[in-house]
Amino acid sequence: MSAAATEVGTLRLATAGSVDDGKSTLVGRLLHDSKSVLADQLESISRTGTPDLALLTDGLRAEREQGITIDVAHRYFATPRRRFILADTPGHVQYTRNMVTGASTAELTIILVDARNGVVEQTRRHAAIAALLRVPHVVLAVNKMDLVGYEESAFAAITAQFDALAAELGITRVTAVPVSALAGDNVVEPSARMDWYGGPTVLEHLETVEVAAESPDAPARFPVQYVIRHDGIRYYAGQLVSGTLRVGDAVTVHPSGRTSTVTALDVLGSAVDVAFAGASLTVRLADELDVARGDLIAPDERAPTATRDLRGAVCHLADRPLVVGQRVLVRHTTRTVRAVVRSLGPAERLTANDLGEVVLRTAEPVVVDDYAAIRRTGAFLLVDPVDGMTLTAGMAVC
């Protein structure tokens, strides 16, 4: 990725950490020190003198009354180098599903640990979720360094612990930063009290980390969202979720297996010869095929997997359980199909916040990629066919 590409655009990130690790204060510090706080907000948190930065993320009455965070709150801020969408997720184990929701679209996650406690069970759980969701980058923020005398040895011990955990989980890109969110050390400004640390501050890393939704050579994937008919010609509208699509490409429409050639691409009302992942566009094919919403247009080479036996790792989101034999709807890209839960691995049921595995038998073929290769076409949801409630988030394993 070029420097220009790094300095513009948007980074989606999520935060995670155990209760009282200082996550709200860290997020507040990022907002405050990057000058992303409005004057009236700053006044409201400064009524007792020193600003209580944790209050900047206290958006729910229940949080104020109970002292807990029970939702995923999205914060938006920007610096001259990059825009940020931050999913501030809860630390409690009973809200694991909220972290899954927040991290599912993240390109980076910040995992906080308390410098006094090191890697604890929730740290392991949050790291496992980041690995499960294939979040490309992890920042280990070792917080409350002021409470351990800013000692390098304390930071080094925790980093070694987490590196071992990351190696077990297959997390390869970890950046560890020693911080004191309360005092402001190494969050936005470098710390004079930790001159032994020569790495970036948290914000500097967020501004400069190179991110890409998928591998640059990922195959093109175009789920059809809408069919437009104009002057007897069919145009297929949607978002290119992976790869690159060019005029002249030989493609297959899945799951029918019919083949054709791309004859035209249109982005924002203008004809283009090539479209890249993330672009919303219309596609015209050389042949008049029966293409409908939910179909997937992909190159002939490196085709996705069409299956009626869908397997995946899952996190159960709903309060009602998921059980073997249950009838569900599978929502995958723009396609929805009926299915039956054939297996939940060693479990007979999954309850809220459970991590597990599932095997589904679908009524029609579902065209998927392994989630580890392409997140957008590897992700799916299980939905209750009666009331439309989202039950479970899944990551396909092919």
N, C-alpha and C positions, 0 to 999 in steps of 0.2 A: 504494500500500500504506500502510495506517495505521501510526502509530508503534507501536501495540500489536502489530500483526502483525510489525513489524520486530524487536521485542524478545523475541519468543518463537519457538518452533519450532527447526528444525534447518537449518544451512547445510552443504552438502556441498562440499568443496573439495579440490583436488589441488595438489601441489607439483611443480615441474620446474626443472631447471637443469643446467648442465654439471658435469662432475666437478670436485670441489674448489671449487665456488662457495660452499660453506658451507650447503647445504640442510639437512643433518642438524642442524647447530648452530642454524639458524633455527627448525626445528621443536622442537628441544629447548628453546630459549629461550621459545617460545610456551607450551610445557607447563609449564616451570619458573616463569616469571614470572606466569602466570595461576593458579598454585597448583594445577595439575592433576597434580602428581607425588606419589606416595605416599612416606611417610617411608622405607620400606625401599629404594625405588628411588633416592631422593636419597642415602641412605647409601652405596649400592653404587657410585654414580658420583663420590663425594667422598672416596674412600679416600686419594687423593694430595693432599688439601687442597682446591684449587679444583675445583668440579664440572666434569666433562667432559660438556657438554650433548649432544654428538653421540651419546653412548652411550645416551641415552634412546630413540633410534630404532634402535638396533643390536639387532634381535631375532633375527637368524639367526647360527648358528655360522659359516657361510660368510662372512658379512660381517665377523665379527671376525677370522677367519683370513686373509682375502684383502684386507680393506680396501675392499671394494666392496659396493654395494647391488644385489641381484639379484632383488628381488621387490617387489610392491606391498603395503605394510603399512598397514593402516587404524588410525588413532589416534582415540580418542574423548576429547573434553574439553568442558568447559562453563564458562561464566561466568554471572553473574546475568542477563545479557541474551540469551544465545543458546547453543544446543548446537551442537557441531561434529563432523562426521565428516570426517577428513582422510585422503586417499589419498596416502601418501608414495611417490612413484614414482622409479625410477632415473634417473641422468643419462647413462649410457653409451648411445651410438648403437645398440649391439646389443640394447638393451632398450627400443627405441621402442615395441614392442607393449605393454610394461607401462604406459607413460604413457597409451597409448590406452585401455587397460583402466581405469586409475584415473580418467582425465578424462571417460570416457564418460557418467558420471552427475553430474559436477560442475557446480555453479552458478557456481563461481569457481575460477580457477587462479592460483597464485602462481608467476611465472617469475623465478628468481634470475639475476642477472648479477654477475660480479666487477667491482668499480669500477675495477680496474686494467686489465681486458681489454675491457670494453664488450660490445657485441653480437657474439657469435661464431656459428659455424655451428650449434652445438647450440641456441643461443637462437632462431635462425631456424627450426630444425626444430620446436622445442617450440611456438613461436608459430603455425606452420603447422598443427600438430595441434590446438591450441586453436581455431583458425579453422575447421578441417575439422569438428570436433566441435560447433561452435557453442556453445562455453562462453560464457555471457552476460557474464561479467566477468573481466578480467585485472588482476592486481596485478603491476607490475614492481618487484621488490625489488632495489635496487642495493646489494649487500652489500659488506662490507669497506671502508666509507667511512673507517674509522680508518687504513687503509693508504694513503689518498690525502690525508691531512691534513684530512679532513672538508670538502674544498673544494666549494663550490657549482658551480663551473665543470665539475668532473668529472661531477657528477650531471646537470647540464644537457646536456652533450654526449651522454651515454648516453641520456637521455630523448628527445632529438631523434632519435637513431638509431632508437630503438625506435618512436617515433611514426610515422616514415616507413615502417618495416616494417609496423606495424599498419594503416596506410592502404592499403598494397598488398594486404594479406590480408583487408581488410574488417572488422577488429576495431575496434569503435567505442567501447567502454567500457574505458579503461585508466586505472589509478591508479598513479602512480609514487611510491615511498617510498624515501628514502635511509636505509639501516640499517647497523648493525654488530651482527650477531647475536652475535658473541663478547663484545662490551662491553655489549650490551643496548640500544643506541641505536635509538629509534623502532620497536622490535618490540612491546613492551607499554607501556613508559614513554616519554614524549617526551624527546628528546635536548637537553641543555643545550649540547652542542658543535656543534649545527647550528641555531642560532637563526634562520638565514635560511630555514629550511623551516617553512611555516605549515600544512601539511596534517595528516591523521590519522596515527597510528601504524598499524602493520599490524593489530594486534588491534582497534583502534577502528574501522577500516574494515570488518573482518570482522563486527564486532558490528552495524554500522549499514547496511551495503549492502543495498539493496532488491533482493530476488530473487524471481523467479516462474518456475516450470518452463516455462511457455509464455506466449504473449501472452494478456492477460485476455479477449480476444474470440475466442480459438481455438475452433474447432468441437468439439463433443462427440465423443469416441471411446471406445467401450466394447467391448474385446475380451472375448468370452465365454470364461470359464475352465472353467465347470462348469454343467451343467443339473440343476436340482433339481425332482423331481416330487413333489408333495404334494397329496393329495385331488383328484387329477385335474387339478391346475393346474401349469403349468410356470413356474419361476422361473429366471432366468439370472444366475449369479453371476460376479463378476469385479471388476476395478478400473477406475474411470473415469480414463483416463490423460490426458485433455485436456478442457477446456471445462466446460460446465455442462449437466446433464440435468434436465428437469422433467417432472412428471406432466402429461400432455396433449400432449407433444411428438410430432410426426409423425416417424417414423424409418424407415430402411431397413436391412434385414439384408443384409450383404455376405458373400460374393460372389453370393448367390442373387438379390438385387434385390427380394425380397419386402418389402412395406411394412406398417406397422402404427402403432399409437399407444401410448405409454407410459401404462399405467393405474395402476401402483404402483411405488414405490421404497422400499427398506428398507435402512437403515444401522444396523449394530450392534443388530439386533433391533427397531428402531423405524421406523415408517412416516414418511417425509419427503416433502415436496412438491418439493424440489430437492436435487440432489447436485452437489458440486464436484470438480474434478480432484484425484486422490489418494485419493478415498474408495473403500473396498471396500464393495460393495453388491450387492443383488439387484434385478433389473428384471423387471417383469411387463408383458406386452404384451396388447393387446386381442384379438389373433387367435392361433389355435393354429397356429404356423408350425413348420416343421422347422428348428430352430436347434440347432447343435451347437458343441462346443468348437472354437475357432479362427475362428468367425464374428465379424464386427464389426458392432455396432449403432451407427449414426450418424444424425444428422439428415438430412432429405431435402435441405435446402440445404447447399451447400459439402461435397459428398460427396467421399470419398477416391477415389484412382485405382485401378481394378481393371486389372491387367495380367498378361500371361504373359511379357512382355519386361522384366525388372527390371534397371534400371541404377543404378549407385551408385559412390561413391568408397569405397575399401576400405583397410584395413591388414591385411596378412597376419600371422597370429599363430603359426602352427604351424611346426615345424622342417621338416616335409615340404612341398614346393612345391605351389602351385596352378597347374594348366596348362589351356590351352584344350582343350575336349572332355571335361574331367573331369566325372563325375557327383557331385552333392552333394545334401545336404538344406538347404533354406532354412528357418530358424526366424525367424518374424516374429510378434511379440506371442505369442499362444497357438496359433498355427498353424504346422504343419510340412508342407512340400511338397517333392516331388522336383524337381530341376532339372539342367540341363547348362550348363557354362560355355561361352558362345558366343564371348566376346571378353574380352581383358584390355587393351584399348586398344593402345598401341604395343608392349606386352610379350608374350612368348610364355609366360612363367611369372612367378609371384611367389614370392619366398622370404621367410623370417622377417624381420619388421620393414619390409618393403617397403610403401610407400604407392603406390596405383595406382587403377585403375578397372576395373569389371567390367560385362559384360552377360550376363544369365542368361536361359535359356528354361525356364520353369517348367511342370510337368505340369498344374497347376491355377492359376486366377487367384489372384494375391496382391493384397490391397487395402492400398495404401500411401499415405502422404503424403510430400511432399518433406521431407527431414530438416531443412532450414533452417526449415520452418514448424512442424513438430511432431516433436520428437526421438523420442518413444516409438513412434510409428507409422511413423517414417521409418528406424528402425534395424533391422538384420537380421544374422543370423549364418549362415555357411556351415559345415556340419558334414559330416564323413566318414560316409557311410551304412553303412560296414562296421563301424567300431569306435566311432563316436559322438564322435570327437575334434573339438573346435572348431578350424576352419581359419582363418577370416577374419571380421573385423568389417566391416560395411558400412553406409553411409549413403545412403539412396535419393535419387536425383535424378529428379524427375518433370517 
